[in-house]
Amino acid sequence: MTPDHPPPIPSNREPVAHDQPQLHRYAEFRFQTVVSSITDYAVFMLDTHGNVATWNAGAERIKGYREDEIVGRHFSRFYPPDAIAAGRPAQALETAVASGHFQDESWRVRKDGSRFWASVTITAVRDESNTLRGFIKITRDMTERKRVEELETATRRLDVFIATLAHELRNQLAPLQHTIGILHSLPAAGLGPALTQCKDIAERQIGQLVRLVDDLLDIGRIKTDKVDLQQAPLNVRDIVYRSVQSIQPKVDARGQRIVVRLPPAPVIVRGDDVRLVQVLYNLLDNASKYSPNGEHIEVHVRTEASVVAIDVVDRGIGIVPGAQESIFELFEQDSSAGRLAAGGLGLGLAICRKFVGLHGGSITADSAGIGKGSSFTVRLPLAQPAERVEPARVAPAPLTTRPLRILVVDDNREAADTLAVLLEIKGHTARVAYHARDAVPLARDFAPQLMLIDLSMPDVNGFELLRELNATRIAPDAFRVALSGHVRSSDRKETADAGFDDHFAKPIPIEALDALLARVDAAAQRHGEG
């Protein structure tokens, strides 16, 4: 009998003793035939010394050896040199002999020297008298799964790094933002034209840095599908006007102007106003950045059946032919000299496409080529006619409040000190604690009406400080506000559940700070404080 020629199949009569060897040989042949045809797994026998005794198609595919090249060779050649030096092959057989089987996931080596991640099982084979006859070794190539796991691990580490980087950048931006707020509070005549110009430049650059940090955080949310949309019926006109208002300082600095064309009737969509304003801001920012000084930018709003189309048109450097799709990829930038020289992280358009897609819309780019301008079109579904539009958010008028007692708790001394100075200039009494342990006695003596608490202090964090304040009933009526380097919806929920009254990302915008002070003043008046 050979593997290619099976033994005769026993008849259907009741087997007798002399049939047993023939039945055994037939069963062995069927087993060998099945094993030899398996290609997804390397399945082969080792003798009692670990030499390869059989070989199958899967072993040849995975390990690269032909049967005549490997049978009779020791299986240790499948291990990397460091594993051989550590005695891993012998340990595997010893474990299989002692416990019946051995399992492992680690690197193995192919005939050509390349490595692959292998899932290995070695089972000891014994006869009726429990004598060791050899081993069955099963190997599966898990390299692709290993690569996916490593990629997922690397992605998680990158997300943590981006969040940490954003937090640290916001901490450094906070004192700069506070300083700009202080300069704004001074009489313009006292600064003079030169200092006023410097102040405006610094304010624009800080705003740009804050937006870059926000872009980094948005990319992290997009990659992990953690973007939260607060959707409501919106008038497209309000979205356009708020976007234009936000970009206007940049446009003015370049001597450019924005021309807006709107349909006479209101156009209503359902969406997240913050995200849609961010989309149009990014498009207007690109149009301004890549257009000559003194040029004008157009924004057209038109309806097309069941969608609204918003065009942002510029007469700038245009887009390289064939790049209209690739510019929406993460970290992708048009290779034309003008666009590379303009800088940026290559995130804005990718964020735009994702946010528009989450609204059920689309965004496209068009250009006749280099030097011929470009046009970006956002299309969004029109809302149902019955949906009521919420009043548009407009920039609030300057708020005036009575003097408040405010405690700032932050281990970043420059951020804490500049915020305290800004609050003092606004007419309030501010105290600073650089450590949570100092905040408790200071709050007891000072009785603040507002506490601005950093969440990420090294000794005792903001959550622990709040628990201690609540447990000791210190300043129980104070408005407690969390400050941190990043604010996701999950962060807001966590701080709200902990008992914070509000949560702001650093640096807190001056308008938001003024609105917060007005809220605290109103609450203090309701409680009869002054």
C-alpha positions in Angstrom: 0.0 0.0 0.0 1.2 3.5 -0.9 -0.4 6.9 -0.1 -1.6 7.0 -3.7 -3.1 3.5 -3.5 -5.5 2.9 -0.7 -6.0 -0.6 0.8 -9.1 -2.4 -0.2 -12.2 -1.3 1.7 -13.4 -4.1 4.1 -16.8 -5.6 3.2 -20.0 -4.9 5.1 -19.9 -8.2 6.9 -19.1 -8.2 10.7 -15.4 -7.6 11.0 -13.2 -10.4 12.5 -9.9 -10.1 14.3 -7.8 -10.5 11.1 -9.6 -7.5 9.6 -8.4 -5.0 12.2 -5.0 -4.2 10.7 -6.6 -3.6 7.4 -9.2 -1.3 8.9 -6.4 0.5 10.8 -4.4 1.0 7.6 -7.5 2.3 5.7 -8.3 4.8 8.5 -4.7 5.9 8.5 -4.8 6.4 4.7 -8.0 8.5 4.9 -6.5 10.6 7.7 -3.3 11.2 5.7 -5.3 12.1 2.6 -7.3 14.7 4.4 -4.3 16.2 6.2 -2.2 16.4 3.0 -4.9 18.4 1.3 -5.3 21.1 4.0 -3.7 24.4 2.9 -4.8 26.8 5.6 -2.8 25.0 8.3 0.6 23.4 8.5 -0.2 19.9 9.9 2.7 17.4 10.2 4.2 14.8 12.4 7.4 15.0 14.4 9.3 11.9 15.7 10.2 11.6 19.4 13.3 13.7 18.8 11.5 16.6 17.1 12.5 15.7 13.5 9.9 16.3 10.8 8.3 13.0 9.8 5.4 14.0 7.5 4.5 17.2 5.5 1.3 18.6 4.0 0.3 21.3 1.5 -0.4 23.8 4.1 3.0 23.4 5.7 4.7 23.9 2.3 2.6 27.0 1.7 3.2 28.6 5.1 6.8 27.6 5.7 8.1 27.4 2.1 9.8 24.0 2.3 9.0 21.1 -0.1 8.5 17.7 1.5 11.8 16.4 0.3 13.7 19.4 1.7 12.4 19.2 5.3 11.4 15.6 6.2 14.1 14.3 8.6 15.2 17.8 9.6 14.7 19.1 13.2 11.7 21.4 13.7 13.9 24.0 15.5 14.8 25.5 12.1 11.3 27.1 12.2 12.3 29.2 15.2 14.1 32.6 15.1 17.8 32.4 16.3 17.0 34.1 19.7 14.3 31.5 20.4 16.7 28.7 19.6 19.3 30.2 21.8 16.8 30.3 24.6 15.9 26.6 24.2 12.3 27.3 23.2 12.0 24.3 20.8 13.1 21.8 23.5 10.8 23.5 26.1 7.8 23.1 23.7 8.4 19.3 23.4 9.0 18.9 27.1 5.7 20.7 27.8 3.8 18.5 25.3 5.3 15.4 26.9 4.5 16.5 30.4 0.9 17.9 29.9 -0.1 16.3 26.6 0.0 19.4 24.5 1.8 22.8 24.1 0.3 26.0 22.7 2.0 29.2 21.7 1.8 32.4 19.7 5.1 33.8 18.6 7.3 34.5 15.6 8.5 31.7 13.3 10.8 31.7 10.3 10.1 30.6 6.7 12.6 29.0 4.4 13.4 32.4 2.8 14.2 33.9 6.3 11.1 36.0 6.5 9.2 35.9 9.8 5.5 35.3 10.4 3.4 35.3 13.5 2.3 31.8 14.2 -0.3 30.1 16.4 1.2 26.7 17.2 -0.2 23.6 18.9 2.0 20.5 19.6 0.2 17.4 20.8 2.1 14.3 22.1 1.1 11.0 20.4 1.2 7.8 22.5 0.3 4.2 21.7 -1.9 1.8 23.7 0.9 1.2 26.2 1.3 5.0 26.7 4.7 5.0 25.0 5.5 8.3 23.2 5.5 7.8 19.4 6.0 11.4 18.3 4.1 14.7 18.0 1.4 16.2 15.9 2.3 19.9 15.2 -0.4 22.3 13.8 0.7 25.8 12.8 -1.5 28.7 11.5 -0.1 31.9 10.0 -1.6 34.7 12.0 0.6 37.5 10.6 -2.3 39.5 9.2 -4.2 39.4 12.5 -1.0 40.4 14.3 -0.6 43.4 12.0 -4.2 44.4 12.5 -3.7 44.2 16.3 -0.4 46.2 16.1 -2.1 48.8 13.9 -5.0 49.1 16.4 -2.5 49.4 19.3 -0.6 52.0 17.4 -3.8 53.9 16.6 -4.8 53.9 20.3 -1.4 55.2 21.3 -1.6 57.9 18.6 -5.1 58.9 19.8 -3.7 59.2 23.4 -0.8 61.2 22.2 -3.0 63.6 20.2 -5.3 64.1 23.2 -2.3 64.7 25.5 -0.7 67.0 23.0 -3.9 69.0 22.6 -4.3 69.2 26.4 -0.7 70.5 26.8 -1.1 73.0 23.9 -4.3 74.3 25.4 -2.5 74.8 28.8 0.1 76.9 27.1 -2.4 78.9 25.1 -4.5 79.8 28.1 -2.1 82.5 29.5 -1.7 83.9 26.0 -5.5 84.2 25.6 -5.9 85.7 29.0 -3.2 88.3 28.2 -5.1 89.3 25.0 -8.2 89.7 27.1 -6.2 91.9 29.5 -5.1 94.1 26.5 -8.6 94.3 25.3 -9.7 95.6 28.6 -7.3 98.5 28.5 -8.2 101.8 26.8 -7.3 101.7 23.1 -5.8 105.1 23.3 -3.3 103.9 25.9 -2.0 101.2 23.6 -1.3 103.3 20.6 -1.5 102.1 16.9 1.6 99.9 17.0 0.6 98.0 20.1 -3.0 97.7 19.0 -1.8 96.2 15.7 0.5 93.7 17.6 -2.4 92.8 19.9 -4.7 92.1 16.9 -2.0 90.0 15.2 -1.4 88.0 18.4 -5.2 87.5 18.8 -5.5 86.1 15.3 -2.6 83.8 15.7 -3.8 82.4 19.0 -7.2 81.8 17.4 -5.5 79.9 14.6 -3.5 77.8 17.1 -6.7 77.0 19.0 -8.4 75.9 15.8 -5.4 73.7 14.9 -5.7 72.0 18.3 -9.4 71.6 17.7 -8.7 70.0 14.3 -6.4 67.5 15.9 -9.0 66.5 18.5 -11.7 66.3 15.8 -9.5 63.9 13.8 -9.3 61.7 16.9 -13.1 61.7 17.3 -13.6 61.1 13.6 -11.3 58.1 13.6 -13.1 56.5 16.5 -16.6 57.5 15.4 -17.1 59.6 18.5 -18.4 62.8 16.8 -21.6 64.0 18.5 -24.0 66.1 16.5 -26.5 68.3 18.3 -29.0 68.6 15.4 -31.8 71.1 15.1 -33.6 73.0 12.3 -31.3 75.8 11.1 -31.6 78.7 8.7 -28.7 78.5 6.2 -28.4 82.2 6.1 -27.5 82.3 9.9 -24.8 79.6 9.3 -23.3 81.6 6.4 -23.4 84.9 8.3 -21.8 83.4 11.5 -19.0 81.8 9.3 -18.3 85.0 7.6 -18.3 86.9 10.9 -15.7 84.5 12.3 -13.4 84.7 9.3 -13.7 88.4 8.8 -10.6 89.5 10.8 -8.4 87.3 8.6 -10.0 88.5 5.4 -9.7 92.1 6.5 -6.0 91.6 7.3 -5.4 90.5 3.7 -7.5 93.3 2.2 -10.0 90.8 0.8 -13.8 90.9 0.9 -16.6 88.3 0.9 -19.6 88.6 -1.3 -22.6 86.6 -0.2 -25.6 85.8 -2.4 -28.6 84.3 -0.7 -32.1 83.2 -2.1 -34.9 85.5 -1.0 -36.8 82.8 1.0 -35.4 81.1 4.1 -33.6 77.9 3.4 -33.9 75.4 6.3 -31.7 72.4 7.0 -31.4 70.1 10.0 -28.0 70.0 11.5 -25.4 70.9 14.2 -24.8 74.6 13.9 -21.4 74.5 15.4 -20.1 71.9 13.0 -21.7 73.5 10.0 -20.2 76.9 10.9 -16.9 75.1 11.3 -17.2 73.6 7.8 -17.9 76.9 6.1 -15.2 78.6 8.2 -12.6 76.1 6.9 -13.7 76.6 3.3 -13.6 80.4 3.7 -10.2 80.1 5.4 -8.8 78.1 2.5 -10.3 80.5 0.0 -8.7 83.5 1.8 -5.4 81.7 2.4 -4.9 80.7 -1.3 -6.2 83.9 -2.8 -4.1 87.1 -3.5 -4.4 90.0 -1.2 -7.2 92.4 -2.3 -9.2 89.6 -4.0 -12.8 88.9 -3.3 -14.4 85.5 -2.3 -18.0 84.6 -3.2 -20.5 82.5 -1.2 -23.6 81.4 -3.2 -26.6 79.6 -1.6 -29.0 77.9 -4.0 -31.6 75.1 -3.8 -31.5 72.1 -6.0 -34.7 69.9 -5.6 -34.4 68.4 -2.1 -31.0 69.8 -1.3 -29.3 73.2 -0.7 -26.0 73.9 -2.3 -23.5 76.3 -0.8 -20.7 77.3 -3.1 -17.5 79.0 -1.8 -15.7 80.4 -4.9 -12.3 82.0 -5.0 -10.0 83.4 -7.7 -6.8 82.0 -6.1 -4.1 79.6 -7.1 -6.5 76.8 -8.0 -6.0 73.0 -7.7 -3.7 70.7 -9.5 -5.6 68.6 -12.1 -6.6 65.3 -10.7 -6.3 66.4 -7.1 -10.0 67.3 -6.5 -10.6 64.1 -4.5 -7.2 63.5 -2.8 -7.3 66.9 -1.1 -10.1 65.6 1.1 -7.8 62.8 2.5 -6.3 63.2 6.0 -2.9 65.1 6.1 -3.2 65.5 2.3 -2.2 68.8 0.7 -2.2 69.9 -2.9 1.4 69.6 -4.2 1.4 73.0 -6.0 3.9 75.4 -4.5 1.4 78.0 -3.5 -0.6 75.6 -1.4 2.4 73.9 0.3 3.8 77.3 1.1 0.6 78.3 2.8 1.2 75.6 5.4 -1.3 73.8 7.6 -1.7 70.3 8.7 -3.9 69.0 5.9 -6.8 68.3 8.2 -9.4 71.0 7.4 -10.9 69.5 4.2 -11.0 66.0 5.6 -12.9 67.3 8.7 -15.3 69.2 6.4 -16.1 66.0 4.4 -16.7 64.0 7.5 -18.9 66.5 9.1 -20.9 67.1 5.9 -21.3 63.3 5.5 -22.6 63.0 9.0 -25.3 65.5 8.0 -26.3 63.2 5.0 -24.6 65.6 2.6 -21.6 65.8 0.3 -18.8 68.2 -0.5 -16.9 68.5 -3.8 -14.1 70.6 -5.2 -13.7 72.0 -8.7 -11.0 73.9 -10.5 -10.0 74.7 -14.0 -6.4 74.3 -13.0 -3.4 76.2 -11.5 -4.0 79.9 -11.3 -7.7 79.6 -12.2 -9.3 79.6 -8.8 -11.4 76.9 -7.2 -14.9 76.2 -6.1 -16.1 74.1 -3.2 -19.7 73.0 -3.0 -21.5 71.7 0.1 -24.8 70.0 -0.5 -27.1 69.3 2.5 -30.6 67.8 2.6 -33.4 70.3 3.1 -35.4 70.0 6.3 -39.0 69.1 6.5 -41.2 72.2 6.1 -42.9 71.7 9.5 -39.7 71.9 11.5 -39.3 75.1 13.6 -36.1 77.0 13.4 -34.4 77.9 16.7 -33.4 81.6 17.0 -29.9 82.2 15.6 -27.0 82.5 18.0 -25.6 86.0 17.7 -22.6 87.5 19.4 -23.8 88.9 22.7 -23.4 92.5 23.7 -20.8 93.1 26.3 -22.1 92.0 29.7 -21.7 93.9 32.9 -21.8 92.2 36.3 -21.4 93.2 39.9 -18.1 92.3 41.5 -17.7 88.6 42.3 -15.4 86.6 44.5 -13.6 84.1 42.2 -11.2 81.4 43.1 -8.9 80.0 40.3 -7.4 76.6 41.0 -4.7 75.6 38.5 -1.2 74.2 38.7 -0.2 76.1 35.6 0.9 79.3 37.3 1.0 81.5 34.3 -2.5 80.4 33.2 -3.9 81.0 36.7 -2.1 84.3 37.3 -3.1 85.8 33.9 -6.7 84.7 34.4 -6.8 86.2 37.8 -5.4 89.5 36.4 -8.1 89.5 33.7 -10.8 88.9 36.3 -9.4 91.7 38.5 -9.4 94.1 35.5 -13.1 93.2 34.9 -13.8 94.4 38.5 -13.8 91.1 40.4 -11.9 89.9 43.4 -9.8 86.9 42.4 -7.6 84.5 44.4 -5.3 81.8 43.1 -4.5 78.3 44.4 -1.7 76.5 42.5 -2.5 73.2 44.3 -5.7 71.5 45.2 -4.5 71.1 48.8 -4.3 74.9 49.1 -7.7 75.4 47.5 -9.7 74.0 50.5 -8.5 76.4 53.2 -8.6 79.3 50.8 -12.1 78.5 49.8 -13.1 78.2 53.4 -11.7 81.7 54.2 -12.6 83.4 50.9 -16.1 82.0 50.4 -15.9 82.3 46.6 -19.0 82.7 44.5 -17.3 81.1 41.5 -14.6 78.5 41.4 -12.6 77.8 38.2 -11.0 74.4 38.7 -8.4 72.7 36.5 -9.2 68.9 36.2 -5.6 67.7 35.6 -3.6 68.8 38.6 -0.8 66.5 39.6 -1.4 66.1 43.4 -5.2 66.0 43.7 -7.2 66.4 40.6 -10.3 68.5 40.1 -12.7 65.7 40.7 -11.1 64.8 44.0 -11.0 68.4 45.0 -14.8 68.8 44.3 -15.5 65.7 46.4 -13.6 67.1 49.3 -15.3 70.5 49.0 -18.7 68.7 49.0 -17.8 66.5 51.9 -16.7 69.4 54.1 -19.5 71.7 52.9 -17.1 74.4 52.0 -18.5 77.2 49.7 -21.6 75.0 49.0 -23.3 77.7 47.0 -20.3 78.5 44.8 -20.6 78.0 41.1 -18.1 75.2 40.3 -16.7 75.2 36.7 -14.3 72.6 35.3 -11.4 73.6 33.0 -9.5 71.1 30.9 -7.4 70.8 27.8 -10.2 69.0 25.9 -13.9 68.7 26.2 -15.9 65.9 24.6 -19.5 65.1 25.3 -18.4 62.3 27.5 -16.2 64.7 29.5 -19.1 67.0 30.0 -21.3 64.2 31.2 -18.5 63.1 33.6 -18.1 66.5 35.1 -21.9 67.1 35.3 -22.3 63.8 37.0 -19.6 64.7 39.5 -21.4 67.9 40.4 -19.7 70.6 38.3 -22.0 73.4 37.1 -20.2 73.8 33.7 -17.1 72.7 31.8 -14.9 74.7 29.4 -11.9 73.9 27.3 -8.8 75.9 27.8 -8.3 78.7 26.9 -11.8 79.9 27.7 -12.9 82.4 25.1 -13.5 85.9 26.5 -17.1 86.0 25.3 -17.8 82.7 27.1 -16.1 84.0 30.3 -18.2 87.1 30.2 -21.4 85.1 29.8 -20.3 82.8 32.6 -19.7 85.8 35.0 -23.2 87.1 34.1 -24.7 83.7 35.0 -22.9 83.6 38.3 -23.9 87.2 39.1 -27.6 86.4 38.3 -27.4 83.3 40.6 -25.8 85.3 43.4 -28.5 87.9 43.2 -31.2 85.1 43.4 -29.5 83.9 46.6 -29.4 87.5 48.0 -25.6 87.7 47.8 -23.7 90.9 46.9 
